[in-house]
Amino acid sequence: MRLRKSFGEGTAGDQAVAVTSVEDLYGQQFAPMVRLARLLVGSPEAAADIVQDAFVQVHRRWVTIRFPEAYLRQSVVNGCRGHHRRRDVERRAPVAPSEPSSFAARELLDAVGKLGYRERAALVLRFYEDLPDAEIAEILGCRVGSVASLVHRALARLRLEIEA
């Protein structure tokens, strides 16, 4: 395998560490990617499955991937998007509504869970991953100006949800 330049853990200030194999990438990025997926899908089990699938994709294309960390992050975000699509299809079938969480500490997570996928993804990528709007726009497949709009709408919905 050839030596690749790494972007580190994906947050500002981290030092870049060379990634020379899928095993190195897995060791460095598994936990951060599970945290990212967990924030996007709300389920630790689904997050771990999505990240495992993303690593399978990286492994299959390892020889042709120029920036493995970026490819991995994009695969995780796309996997989360697919998870939400499947969940939306499941929601269309009539089921009894579940009771809201009774834990006060979970109020914010419950409110974030009610956001649409793109709004949730924009918030997580901006405030948790600390990514610039241009990179968020690339990941979400939208314009840079749309990112600010998504974040603004998401924060407004969170305020209404928490204050209610």
DSSP file (Angstrom, degrees, kcal/mol; ACC not computed):
  #  RESIDUE AA STRUCTURE BP1 BP2  ACC     N-H-->O    O-->H-N    N-H-->O    O-->H-N    TCO  KAPPA ALPHA  PHI   PSI    X-CA   Y-CA   Z-CA
    1    1 A M              0   0    0      0, 0.0     2,-0.2     0, 0.0    62,-0.0   0.000 360.0 360.0 360.0 149.2    0.0    0.0    0.0
    2    2 A R        -     0   0    0      1,-0.1     2,-0.2    61,-0.1     0, 0.0  -0.570 360.0 -98.8 -93.4 158.3    1.2    3.5   -0.7
    3    3 A L        -     0   0    0     -2,-0.2     2,-0.3    15,-0.0    17,-0.2  -0.521  40.2-163.9 -75.6 135.9    1.6    6.3    1.9
    4    4 A R  B     -A   19   0A   0     15,-1.4    15,-1.1    -2,-0.2     2,-0.3  -0.906  21.7-115.4-121.8 149.7   -1.2    8.7    2.1
    5    5 A K        -     0   0    0     -2,-0.3     2,-0.3    61,-0.3    13,-0.1  -0.666  34.5-146.1 -80.6 137.1   -1.4   12.2    3.7
    6    6 A S        -     0   0    0     -2,-0.3     3,-0.1    61,-0.1    10,-0.1  -0.746  18.5-150.6-106.3 152.2   -3.8   12.3    6.6
    7    7 A F    >   -     0   0    0      1,-0.4     3,-0.9    -2,-0.3     7,-0.1   0.250  44.8-132.3 -98.7   9.7   -6.1   15.1    7.8
    8    8 A G  T 3   -     0   0    0      9,-0.3    -1,-0.4     1,-0.2     8,-0.1  -0.439  60.5 -25.8  75.6-149.0   -5.9   13.8   11.4
    9    9 A E  T 3  S-     0   0    0      2,-0.2    -1,-0.2     6,-0.2     3,-0.1   0.485  89.5-106.6 -83.3  -4.0   -9.0   13.5   13.5
   10   10 A G  S <  S+     0   0    0     -3,-0.9     2,-0.3     1,-0.3    -2,-0.1   0.502  85.5 104.9  94.2   3.3  -10.9   16.1   11.6
   11   11 A T  S >  S-     0   0    0     -4,-0.1     3,-1.6   120,-0.0    -1,-0.3  -0.870  79.8 -91.9-117.4 154.7  -10.9   18.9   14.2
   12   12 A A  T 3  S+     0   0    0     -2,-0.3     3,-0.1     1,-0.2    -1,-0.0  -0.323 108.3  25.0 -62.5 139.3   -8.8   22.0   14.2
   13   13 A G  T 3  S+     0   0    0      1,-0.3    -1,-0.2    -3,-0.0     2,-0.1   0.209  85.2 129.2  94.5 -16.0   -5.5   21.7   16.0
   14   14 A D    <   -     0   0    0     -3,-1.6     2,-0.3    -7,-0.1    -1,-0.3  -0.460  60.3-120.4 -71.6 146.2   -5.1   18.0   15.6
   15   15 A Q        -     0   0    0     -2,-0.1     2,-0.2    -3,-0.1    -6,-0.2  -0.700  27.9-112.4 -87.7 139.8   -1.7   16.9   14.3
   16   16 A A        -     0   0    0     -2,-0.3     2,-0.4    -8,-0.1    -9,-0.1  -0.489  29.5-163.5 -72.7 137.0   -1.8   14.9   11.1
   17   17 A V        -     0   0    0     -2,-0.2    -9,-0.3   -12,-0.0     2,-0.1  -0.986  27.0-109.2-122.4 132.1   -0.7   11.3   11.4
   18   18 A A        -     0   0    0     -2,-0.4     2,-0.6   -13,-0.1   -13,-0.2  -0.351  25.1-150.9 -64.6 134.6    0.3    9.3    8.3
   19   19 A V  B     +A    4   0A   0    -15,-1.1   -15,-1.4     1,-0.1     3,-0.1  -0.939  25.6 163.7-107.3 116.8   -2.2    6.6    7.3
   20   20 A T        +     0   0    0     -2,-0.6     2,-0.3   -17,-0.2    -1,-0.1   0.538  61.8  18.0-111.1 -10.0   -0.5    3.7    5.6
   21   21 A S  S  > S-     0   0    0      1,-0.1     4,-2.2   -17,-0.1    -1,-0.2  -0.969  76.7-105.4-153.8 166.6   -3.1    1.0    5.8
   22   22 A V  H  > S+     0   0    0     -2,-0.3     4,-2.9     1,-0.2     5,-0.2   0.860 120.5  57.9 -62.8 -34.7   -6.8    0.4    6.4
   23   23 A E  H  > S+     0   0    0      2,-0.2     4,-2.5     1,-0.2    -1,-0.2   0.910 106.0  47.9 -63.2 -42.1   -5.8   -0.9    9.8
   24   24 A D  H  > S+     0   0    0      2,-0.2     4,-2.2     1,-0.2     5,-0.2   0.935 112.9  48.9 -61.4 -46.1   -4.2    2.4   10.7
   25   25 A L  H  X S+     0   0    0     -4,-2.2     4,-2.9     1,-0.2     5,-0.3   0.918 111.4  49.8 -60.2 -44.2   -7.2    4.3    9.5
   26   26 A Y  H  X S+     0   0    0     -4,-2.9     4,-2.1     1,-0.2     5,-0.3   0.929 111.0  49.0 -60.6 -46.7   -9.5    2.0   11.5
   27   27 A G  H  < S+     0   0    0     -4,-2.5     4,-0.3     1,-0.2    -1,-0.2   0.867 119.6  37.6 -61.7 -37.5   -7.4    2.5   14.6
   28   28 A Q  H  < S+     0   0    0     -4,-2.2    -2,-0.2    -5,-0.2    -1,-0.2   0.833 128.0  28.9 -83.4 -34.1   -7.4    6.3   14.3
   29   29 A Q  H  X S+     0   0    0     -4,-2.9     4,-2.4    -5,-0.2     5,-0.3   0.555  90.6  88.3-112.1  -9.3  -10.9    6.9   12.9
   30   30 A F  H  X S+     0   0    0     -4,-2.1     4,-2.3    -5,-0.3     5,-0.2   0.962  95.0  41.8 -59.1 -54.7  -13.3    4.2   14.2
   31   31 A A  H  > S+     0   0    0     -5,-0.3     4,-2.2    -4,-0.3    -1,-0.2   0.920 116.2  48.0 -61.9 -46.2  -14.3    6.0   17.5
   32   32 A P  H  > S+     0   0    0      0, 0.0     4,-2.2     0, 0.0    -1,-0.2   0.887 113.1  49.1 -62.7 -35.5  -14.6    9.5   16.0
   33   33 A M  H  X S+     0   0    0     -4,-2.4     4,-2.8     2,-0.2    -2,-0.2   0.869 109.2  51.6 -71.8 -35.0  -16.7    8.2   13.1
   34   34 A V  H  X S+     0   0    0     -4,-2.3     4,-2.7    -5,-0.3    -1,-0.2   0.906 110.3  50.0 -65.9 -39.9  -19.0    6.2   15.5
   35   35 A R  H  X S+     0   0    0     -4,-2.2     4,-2.1     2,-0.2    -2,-0.2   0.927 111.8  48.2 -62.5 -43.7  -19.5    9.5   17.5
   36   36 A L  H  X S+     0   0    0     -4,-2.2     4,-1.6     1,-0.2    -2,-0.2   0.953 114.4  44.9 -60.2 -50.1  -20.3   11.3   14.3
   37   37 A A  H  X S+     0   0    0     -4,-2.8     4,-2.7     1,-0.2     5,-0.4   0.875 109.8  56.2 -63.2 -37.2  -22.7    8.7   13.2
   38   38 A R  H  X S+     0   0    0     -4,-2.7     4,-2.3     1,-0.2    -1,-0.2   0.898 108.1  47.9 -61.7 -40.7  -24.3    8.5   16.6
   39   39 A L  H  < S+     0   0    0     -4,-2.1    -1,-0.2     1,-0.2    -2,-0.2   0.826 115.2  45.8 -69.1 -30.6  -25.0   12.2   16.5
   40   40 A L  H  < S+     0   0    0     -4,-1.6    -2,-0.2    -5,-0.2    -1,-0.2   0.843 126.9  24.6 -82.3 -34.0  -26.5   11.9   13.1
   41   41 A V  H  < S-     0   0    0     -4,-2.7    -3,-0.2    -5,-0.1    -2,-0.2   0.672  90.6-134.6-107.8 -19.7  -28.7    8.9   13.6
   42   42 A G  S  < S+     0   0    0     -4,-2.3    -4,-0.1    -5,-0.4    -3,-0.1   0.481  73.4  96.6  83.6   0.8  -29.3    8.9   17.4
   43   43 A S     >  -     0   0    0     -6,-0.3     4,-2.5     1,-0.1     5,-0.2  -0.983  59.1-155.5-129.0 123.5  -28.6    5.2   17.9
   44   44 A P  H  > S+     0   0    0      0, 0.0     4,-2.1     0, 0.0     5,-0.2   0.871  98.5  50.1 -64.6 -34.5  -25.3    3.7   19.0
   45   45 A E  H  > S+     0   0    0      2,-0.2     4,-2.0     1,-0.2     5,-0.2   0.942 113.1  44.2 -68.6 -46.9  -26.1    0.4   17.4
   46   46 A A  H  > S+     0   0    0      1,-0.2     4,-2.5     2,-0.2    -1,-0.2   0.887 112.1  55.1 -63.9 -38.1  -27.0    1.9   14.1
   47   47 A A  H  X S+     0   0    0     -4,-2.5     4,-2.4     1,-0.2     5,-0.2   0.930 107.7  48.0 -61.1 -46.6  -24.0    4.2   14.2
   48   48 A A  H  X S+     0   0    0     -4,-2.1     4,-2.3     1,-0.2    -1,-0.2   0.899 112.3  49.6 -62.5 -40.4  -21.6    1.3   14.7
   49   49 A D  H  X S+     0   0    0     -4,-2.0     4,-2.4     2,-0.2    -1,-0.2   0.918 110.7  49.6 -63.8 -43.2  -23.2   -0.6   11.8
   50   50 A I  H  X S+     0   0    0     -4,-2.5     4,-2.1     1,-0.2    -2,-0.2   0.916 111.7  48.1 -62.8 -43.4  -23.0    2.4    9.5
   51   51 A V  H  X S+     0   0    0     -4,-2.4     4,-2.4     2,-0.2    -1,-0.2   0.901 109.8  52.4 -66.3 -40.4  -19.3    3.0   10.4
   52   52 A Q  H  X S+     0   0    0     -4,-2.3     4,-1.9     1,-0.2    -1,-0.2   0.928 110.0  49.0 -60.4 -43.6  -18.5   -0.7    9.8
   53   53 A D  H  X S+     0   0    0     -4,-2.4     4,-2.0     1,-0.2    -1,-0.2   0.889 109.3  52.9 -62.3 -38.4  -20.2   -0.5    6.4
   54   54 A A  H  X S+     0   0    0     -4,-2.1     4,-2.3     1,-0.2    -1,-0.2   0.905 107.7  50.7 -64.5 -40.9  -18.2    2.6    5.6
   55   55 A F  H  X S+     0   0    0     -4,-2.4     4,-2.7     2,-0.2    -1,-0.2   0.857 106.7  55.0 -65.8 -33.7  -14.9    0.9    6.5
   56   56 A V  H  X S+     0   0    0     -4,-1.9     4,-2.3     2,-0.2    -1,-0.2   0.926 108.8  48.5 -62.6 -43.0  -15.9   -2.0    4.2
   57   57 A Q  H  X S+     0   0    0     -4,-2.0     4,-1.6     2,-0.2    -2,-0.2   0.912 111.6  49.2 -62.6 -42.4  -16.3    0.5    1.4
   58   58 A V  H  < S+     0   0    0     -4,-2.3     4,-0.5     1,-0.2    -2,-0.2   0.923 110.4  51.0 -62.5 -43.9  -12.9    2.1    2.1
   59   59 A H  H >< S+     0   0    0     -4,-2.7     3,-0.9     1,-0.2     4,-0.3   0.905 108.6  51.4 -61.4 -41.8  -11.3   -1.3    2.2
   60   60 A R  H 3< S+     0   0    0     -4,-2.3    -1,-0.2     1,-0.2     3,-0.2   0.843 121.6  32.2 -63.3 -33.6  -12.8   -2.2   -1.2
   61   61 A R  T >X S+     0   0    0     -4,-1.6     3,-1.4    -3,-0.2     4,-1.2   0.199  81.2 121.6-109.6  14.7  -11.5    1.0   -2.8
   62   62 A W  G X4 S+     0   0    0     -3,-0.9     3,-0.5    -4,-0.5    -1,-0.2   0.833  71.6  53.8 -51.0 -43.4   -8.3    1.5   -0.8
   63   63 A V  G 34 S+     0   0    0     -4,-0.3    -1,-0.3     1,-0.2    -2,-0.1   0.810 115.4  39.6 -65.3 -29.8   -6.0    1.5   -3.8
   64   64 A T  G <4 S+     0   0    0     -3,-1.4     2,-0.4     2,-0.0    -1,-0.2   0.544  88.6 104.9 -99.4  -7.7   -7.9    4.2   -5.6
   65   65 A I    <<  -     0   0    0     -4,-1.2    -7,-0.0    -3,-0.5     0, 0.0  -0.612  44.6-173.3 -80.2 126.8   -8.7    6.5   -2.6
   66   66 A R  S    S+     0   0    0     -2,-0.4   -61,-0.3     1,-0.3    -1,-0.2   0.884  82.1  25.7 -84.8 -41.8   -6.6    9.6   -2.5
   67   67 A F     >  -     0   0    0      1,-0.1     4,-2.4   -63,-0.1    -1,-0.3  -0.834  69.3-176.5-124.4  90.8   -7.8   11.0    0.8
   68   68 A P  H  > S+     0   0    0      0, 0.0     4,-2.6     0, 0.0     5,-0.2   0.841  80.1  52.8 -62.2 -36.4   -9.1    8.1    3.0
   69   69 A E  H  > S+     0   0    0      2,-0.2     4,-2.7     1,-0.2     5,-0.2   0.931 112.2  45.0 -65.8 -43.6  -10.3   10.1    5.9
   70   70 A A  H  > S+     0   0    0      2,-0.2     4,-2.5     1,-0.2    -1,-0.2   0.910 114.1  49.6 -64.8 -42.0  -12.4   12.4    3.8
   71   71 A Y  H  X S+     0   0    0     -4,-2.4     4,-2.3     2,-0.2    -2,-0.2   0.910 111.9  49.2 -62.4 -42.4  -13.7    9.4    1.9
   72   72 A L  H  X S+     0   0    0     -4,-2.6     4,-2.5    -5,-0.2    -2,-0.2   0.937 111.0  48.5 -63.3 -47.9  -14.6    7.7    5.1
   73   73 A R  H  X S+     0   0    0     -4,-2.7     4,-2.6     1,-0.2     5,-0.2   0.919 112.3  49.1 -59.7 -43.8  -16.3   10.7    6.6
   74   74 A Q  H  X S+     0   0    0     -4,-2.5     4,-2.6     1,-0.2    -1,-0.2   0.902 110.6  51.1 -62.5 -40.3  -18.4   11.1    3.4
   75   75 A S  H  X S+     0   0    0     -4,-2.3     4,-2.4     2,-0.2    -2,-0.2   0.892 110.6  48.7 -63.7 -39.9  -19.3    7.4    3.5
   76   76 A V  H  X S+     0   0    0     -4,-2.5     4,-2.3     2,-0.2    -2,-0.2   0.936 112.4  47.4 -65.9 -46.3  -20.4    7.7    7.1
   77   77 A V  H  X S+     0   0    0     -4,-2.6     4,-2.1     1,-0.2    -2,-0.2   0.914 113.7  48.3 -62.6 -42.0  -22.6   10.8    6.4
   78   78 A N  H  X S+     0   0    0     -4,-2.6     4,-2.4     1,-0.2    -1,-0.2   0.894 109.8  52.6 -64.7 -39.1  -24.0    9.0    3.3
   79   79 A G  H  X S+     0   0    0     -4,-2.4     4,-2.1     1,-0.2    -2,-0.2   0.887 109.2  49.5 -62.7 -38.4  -24.7    5.9    5.4
   80   80 A C  H  X S+     0   0    0     -4,-2.3     4,-2.2     2,-0.2    -1,-0.2   0.886 108.6  53.0 -66.6 -38.8  -26.6    8.0    7.9
   81   81 A R  H  X S+     0   0    0     -4,-2.1     4,-2.0     1,-0.2    -2,-0.2   0.925 110.0  48.1 -61.0 -44.9  -28.6    9.7    5.1
   82   82 A G  H  X S+     0   0    0     -4,-2.4     4,-2.5     1,-0.2    -2,-0.2   0.876 107.9  55.5 -63.6 -38.3  -29.6    6.2    3.9
   83   83 A H  H  X S+     0   0    0     -4,-2.1     4,-2.3     1,-0.2    -1,-0.2   0.924 108.8  47.5 -59.4 -44.9  -30.5    5.2    7.4
   84   84 A H  H  X S+     0   0    0     -4,-2.2     4,-2.4     2,-0.2    -2,-0.2   0.868 109.0  54.0 -67.2 -36.1  -32.9    8.1    7.7
   85   85 A R  H  X S+     0   0    0     -4,-2.0     4,-1.9     2,-0.2    -2,-0.2   0.949 111.2  45.2 -61.1 -47.6  -34.4    7.4    4.3
   86   86 A R  H  X S+     0   0    0     -4,-2.5     4,-2.1     1,-0.2    -2,-0.2   0.903 112.7  51.4 -62.5 -40.4  -35.2    3.8    5.4
   87   87 A R  H  X S+     0   0    0     -4,-2.3     4,-2.0     1,-0.2    -1,-0.2   0.875 107.1  53.3 -65.0 -37.4  -36.5    5.1    8.8
   88   88 A D  H  X S+     0   0    0     -4,-2.4     4,-1.0     2,-0.2    -1,-0.2   0.891 108.3  50.3 -64.4 -38.7  -38.8    7.6    7.0
   89   89 A V  H  X S+     0   0    0     -4,-1.9     4,-0.5     1,-0.2     3,-0.5   0.913 110.7  49.6 -64.7 -42.0  -40.2    4.7    4.9
   90   90 A E  H >< S+     0   0    0     -4,-2.1     3,-1.0     1,-0.2    -2,-0.2   0.856 106.1  57.2 -64.1 -35.0  -40.8    2.7    8.0
   91   91 A R  H 3< S+     0   0    0     -4,-2.0    -1,-0.2     1,-0.2     4,-0.2   0.761  92.1  69.4 -69.1 -24.6  -42.5    5.7    9.7
   92   92 A R  H 3< S+     0   0    0     -4,-1.0    -1,-0.2    -3,-0.5    -2,-0.2   0.785  82.7  84.7 -66.3 -25.1  -45.1    5.9    6.9
   93   93 A A  S << S-     0   0    0     -3,-1.0     2,-0.3    -4,-0.5     0, 0.0  -0.613  98.0-104.8 -75.2 135.3  -46.6    2.7    8.1
   94   94 A P        +     0   0    0      0, 0.0     2,-0.3     0, 0.0    -2,-0.1  -0.440  53.4 160.2 -68.1 127.0  -49.1    3.4   10.9
   95   95 A V        -     0   0    0     -2,-0.3     3,-0.1    -4,-0.2    -4,-0.0  -0.948  47.7 -88.7-138.6 159.5  -47.7    2.5   14.3
   96   96 A A        -     0   0    0     -2,-0.3     2,-0.1     1,-0.1     0, 0.0  -0.494  52.1-108.1 -68.3 135.6  -48.6    3.5   17.8
   97   97 A P        -     0   0    0      0, 0.0     2,-0.2     0, 0.0    -1,-0.1  -0.369  32.5-124.1 -65.9 142.6  -46.7    6.7   18.9
   98   98 A S        -     0   0    0      1,-0.1    -3,-0.0    -3,-0.1     0, 0.0  -0.494  27.5-101.2 -83.9 157.1  -44.0    6.1   21.4
   99   99 A E        -     0   0    0     -2,-0.2     3,-0.1     1,-0.1    -1,-0.1  -0.544  41.8-107.2 -76.4 142.1  -43.9    8.0   24.7
  100  100 A P        -     0   0    0      0, 0.0    -1,-0.1     0, 0.0     2,-0.0  -0.286  46.4 -85.2 -65.6 156.5  -41.5   10.9   24.9
  101  101 A S        -     0   0    0      1,-0.1     9,-0.0     5,-0.1     0, 0.0  -0.346  30.4-155.9 -62.4 138.7  -38.4   10.5   27.0
  102  102 A S        +     0   0    0     -3,-0.1     2,-0.5    -2,-0.0    -1,-0.1   0.430  62.9 104.1 -96.6   0.3  -38.8   11.2   30.6
  103  103 A F    >   -     0   0    0      1,-0.2     3,-1.0     3,-0.0     4,-0.2  -0.730  60.5-153.7 -87.1 123.1  -35.2   12.0   31.3
  104  104 A A  G >  S+     0   0    0     -2,-0.5     3,-1.4     1,-0.3     4,-0.3   0.848  94.8  59.0 -63.1 -35.0  -34.5   15.8   31.6
  105  105 A A  G 3  S+     0   0    0      1,-0.3     4,-0.4     2,-0.1     3,-0.3   0.708 101.3  56.8 -68.3 -18.7  -30.9   15.3   30.4
  106  106 A R  G <> S+     0   0    0     -3,-1.0     4,-3.0     1,-0.2    -1,-0.3   0.409  76.2  99.0 -92.6   2.1  -32.2   13.8   27.1
  107  107 A E  H <> S+     0   0    0     -3,-1.4     4,-2.5     1,-0.2    -1,-0.2   0.913  84.5  45.8 -57.2 -45.6  -34.3   16.8   26.2
  108  108 A L  H  > S+     0   0    0     -3,-0.3     4,-2.9    -4,-0.3     5,-0.2   0.934 114.0  47.8 -65.0 -45.7  -31.7   18.2   23.8
  109  109 A L  H  > S+     0   0    0     -4,-0.4     4,-2.2     1,-0.2    -2,-0.2   0.894 112.3  50.6 -62.6 -38.2  -31.1   14.9   22.2
  110  110 A D  H  X S+     0   0    0     -4,-3.0     4,-0.8     2,-0.2    -1,-0.2   0.919 111.8  47.6 -63.3 -42.7  -34.8   14.3   21.8
  111  111 A A  H >< S+     0   0    0     -4,-2.5     3,-0.8    -5,-0.2     4,-0.4   0.909 112.3  48.5 -65.8 -42.0  -35.2   17.8   20.2
  112  112 A V  H >< S+     0   0    0     -4,-2.9     3,-1.3     1,-0.2    -1,-0.2   0.872 105.7  60.0 -64.3 -35.9  -32.3   17.1   17.9
  113  113 A G  H 3< S+     0   0    0     -4,-2.2    -1,-0.2     1,-0.3    -2,-0.2   0.726  99.1  57.5 -64.0 -22.2  -33.8   13.8   17.0
  114  114 A K  T << S+     0   0    0     -4,-0.8    -1,-0.3    -3,-0.8    -2,-0.2   0.579  87.8  98.7 -85.1 -10.3  -37.0   15.6   15.8
  115  115 A L  S <  S-     0   0    0     -3,-1.3    39,-0.0    -4,-0.4     2,-0.0  -0.364  84.7-100.5 -72.3 156.3  -35.0   17.6   13.2
  116  116 A G     >  -     0   0    0      1,-0.1     4,-2.6    -2,-0.1     5,-0.2  -0.306  38.0-103.5 -68.7 162.7  -34.9   16.6    9.6
  117  117 A Y  H  > S+     0   0    0      1,-0.2     4,-3.2     2,-0.2     5,-0.2   0.923 118.4  47.7 -57.9 -48.9  -31.8   14.8    8.5
  118  118 A R  H  > S+     0   0    0      1,-0.2     4,-2.4     2,-0.2    -1,-0.2   0.890 113.8  47.3 -64.7 -39.5  -30.2   17.7    6.6
  119  119 A E  H  > S+     0   0    0      2,-0.2     4,-2.2     1,-0.2    -1,-0.2   0.929 114.8  46.4 -66.2 -43.9  -30.7   20.1    9.5
  120  120 A R  H  X S+     0   0    0     -4,-2.6     4,-2.7     1,-0.2     5,-0.2   0.930 113.3  49.3 -62.5 -45.2  -29.4   17.6   12.0
  121  121 A A  H  X S+     0   0    0     -4,-3.2     4,-2.9    -5,-0.2     5,-0.3   0.908 109.7  51.4 -61.8 -42.5  -26.4   16.9    9.8
  122  122 A A  H  X S+     0   0    0     -4,-2.4     4,-2.0    -5,-0.2     5,-0.2   0.917 112.4  46.4 -62.0 -42.8  -25.6   20.6    9.4
  123  123 A L  H  X>S+     0   0    0     -4,-2.2     4,-3.1     2,-0.2     5,-0.6   0.940 115.2  45.4 -63.9 -47.1  -25.7   21.1   13.1
  124  124 A V  I  X>S+     0   0    0     -4,-2.7     5,-2.2     1,-0.2     4,-1.9   0.922 115.0  46.8 -64.7 -44.3  -23.5   18.1   13.9
  125  125 A L  I  <5S+     0   0    0     -4,-2.9     6,-2.4    -5,-0.2    -1,-0.2   0.855 119.2  41.4 -67.7 -33.5  -21.0   18.9   11.2
  126  126 A R  I  <5S+     0   0    0     -4,-2.0    -2,-0.2    -5,-0.3    -3,-0.2   0.953 128.8  24.0 -77.1 -51.6  -20.8   22.5   12.2
  127  127 A F  I  <5S+     0   0    0     -4,-3.1    -3,-0.2    -5,-0.2    -2,-0.2   0.774 132.5  32.1 -94.0 -26.8  -20.8   22.3   16.0
  128  128 A Y  I  <<S+     0   0    0     -4,-1.9    -3,-0.2    -5,-0.6    -4,-0.1   0.885 130.1  31.7 -94.6 -48.8  -19.4   18.8   16.7
  129  129 A E  S   <S-     0   0    0     -5,-2.2    -3,-0.2     2,-0.1    -4,-0.2   0.651  95.3-140.6 -82.6 -14.9  -17.1   18.2   13.8
  130  130 A D        +     0   0    0     -6,-0.4    -4,-0.2     1,-0.2  -118,-0.2   0.883  41.0 164.1  57.7  42.6  -16.2   21.9   13.7
  131  131 A L        -     0   0    0     -6,-2.4    -1,-0.2     1,-0.1     2,-0.1  -0.617  40.1-108.9 -90.5 150.3  -16.1   21.9    9.9
  132  132 A P     >  -     0   0    0      0, 0.0     4,-2.2     0, 0.0     3,-0.4  -0.374  32.1-108.6 -72.1 158.4  -16.2   25.0    7.7
  133  133 A D  H  > S+     0   0    0      1,-0.2     4,-2.8     2,-0.2     5,-0.2   0.849 116.9  58.8 -56.9 -37.1  -19.4   25.7    5.7
  134  134 A A  H  > S+     0   0    0      1,-0.2     4,-1.9     2,-0.2    -1,-0.2   0.909 108.8  43.6 -62.1 -41.9  -17.7   24.9    2.4
  135  135 A E  H  > S+     0   0    0     -3,-0.4     4,-2.4     2,-0.2    -1,-0.2   0.881 113.0  51.8 -72.0 -37.2  -16.9   21.4    3.6
  136  136 A I  H  X S+     0   0    0     -4,-2.2     4,-2.8     2,-0.2     5,-0.2   0.922 109.1  51.4 -62.1 -43.3  -20.3   20.9    5.1
  137  137 A A  H  X>S+     0   0    0     -4,-2.8     5,-2.3     1,-0.2     4,-1.3   0.903 110.0  49.0 -60.7 -41.6  -21.9   21.9    1.8
  138  138 A E  H  <5S+     0   0    0     -4,-1.9    -1,-0.2     3,-0.2    -2,-0.2   0.922 112.8  47.1 -63.9 -43.7  -19.7   19.5   -0.1
  139  139 A I  H  <5S+     0   0    0     -4,-2.4    -2,-0.2     1,-0.2    -1,-0.2   0.907 118.3  40.8 -64.7 -42.8  -20.7   16.6    2.3
  140  140 A L  H  <5S-     0   0    0     -4,-2.8    -1,-0.2    -5,-0.2    -2,-0.2   0.585 108.7-123.3 -83.9 -10.1  -24.4   17.4    2.2
  141  141 A G  T  <5S+     0   0    0     -4,-1.3     2,-0.2     1,-0.2    -3,-0.2   0.909  71.9 109.0  70.6  42.1  -24.4   18.1   -1.6
  142  142 A C  S   <S-     0   0    0     -5,-2.3    -1,-0.2    -6,-0.1     2,-0.1  -0.804  73.7 -77.7-137.2 179.5  -25.7   21.7   -1.3
  143  143 A R     >  -     0   0    0     -2,-0.2     4,-1.0     1,-0.1     3,-0.5  -0.410  39.3-115.7 -78.5 157.7  -24.6   25.3   -1.7
  144  144 A V  H >> S+     0   0    0      1,-0.2     4,-1.1     2,-0.2     3,-0.7   0.895 116.7  54.6 -61.0 -40.8  -22.5   27.0    0.9
  145  145 A G  H 3> S+     0   0    0      1,-0.2     4,-1.5     2,-0.2    -1,-0.2   0.804 100.6  60.5 -63.5 -28.8  -25.3   29.5    1.6
  146  146 A S  H 3> S+     0   0    0     -3,-0.5     4,-2.8     1,-0.2    -1,-0.2   0.807  96.1  61.6 -68.4 -29.2  -27.7   26.6    2.2
  147  147 A V  H <X S+     0   0    0     -4,-1.0     4,-2.6    -3,-0.7     5,-0.2   0.944 104.1  47.1 -63.2 -47.5  -25.6   25.4    5.1
  148  148 A A  H  X S+     0   0    0     -4,-1.1     4,-2.5     1,-0.2    -1,-0.2   0.899 113.5  49.6 -60.6 -40.2  -26.1   28.7    7.0
  149  149 A S  H  X S+     0   0    0     -4,-1.5     4,-2.6     2,-0.2     5,-0.2   0.909 110.6  49.4 -65.2 -42.9  -29.8   28.5    6.3
  150  150 A L  H  X S+     0   0    0     -4,-2.8     4,-2.5     2,-0.2    -2,-0.2   0.924 113.2  46.5 -62.0 -45.1  -30.0   24.9    7.4
  151  151 A V  H  X S+     0   0    0     -4,-2.6     4,-2.6     2,-0.2     5,-0.2   0.921 112.6  50.1 -64.6 -44.0  -28.2   25.7   10.7
  152  152 A H  H  X S+     0   0    0     -4,-2.5     4,-2.1    -5,-0.2    -2,-0.2   0.938 113.5  44.7 -60.4 -48.2  -30.3   28.8   11.3
  153  153 A R  H  X S+     0   0    0     -4,-2.6     4,-2.5     1,-0.2    -1,-0.2   0.901 113.1  51.6 -63.0 -41.3  -33.6   26.8   10.8
  154  154 A A  H  X S+     0   0    0     -4,-2.5     4,-2.4    -5,-0.2    -2,-0.2   0.920 110.6  47.5 -63.5 -44.0  -32.4   23.9   12.9
  155  155 A L  H  X S+     0   0    0     -4,-2.6     4,-2.4     2,-0.2    -1,-0.2   0.888 111.6  51.1 -65.2 -38.0  -31.4   26.2   15.8
  156  156 A A  H  X S+     0   0    0     -4,-2.1     4,-2.2    -5,-0.2    -2,-0.2   0.918 111.2  47.7 -64.3 -43.2  -34.8   28.0   15.6
  157  157 A R  H  X S+     0   0    0     -4,-2.5     4,-2.5     1,-0.2    -2,-0.2   0.888 110.9  52.0 -64.8 -38.4  -36.6   24.7   15.7
  158  158 A L  H  X S+     0   0    0     -4,-2.4     4,-2.8     2,-0.2     5,-0.3   0.923 108.3  51.1 -63.4 -43.1  -34.5   23.5   18.6
  159  159 A R  H  X S+     0   0    0     -4,-2.4     4,-2.4     1,-0.2    -2,-0.2   0.936 112.9  45.4 -58.4 -47.0  -35.4   26.7   20.5
  160  160 A L  H  X S+     0   0    0     -4,-2.2     4,-1.4     1,-0.2    -1,-0.2   0.911 114.4  48.7 -63.3 -42.2  -39.1   26.2   19.9
  161  161 A E  H  < S+     0   0    0     -4,-2.5    -2,-0.2     1,-0.2    -1,-0.2   0.901 114.8  43.3 -65.8 -42.6  -38.9   22.5   20.8
  162  162 A I  H  < S+     0   0    0     -4,-2.8    -1,-0.2     1,-0.2    -2,-0.2   0.869 114.2  50.0 -74.1 -36.4  -37.0   23.1   24.1
  163  163 A E  H  <        0   0    0     -4,-2.4    -1,-0.2    -5,-0.3    -2,-0.2   0.743 360.0 360.0 -73.8 -22.7  -39.1   26.1   25.2
  164  164 A A     <        0   0    0     -4,-1.4    -1,-0.2    -5,-0.2    -2,-0.1   0.490 360.0 360.0 -70.4 360.0  -42.3   24.2   24.6
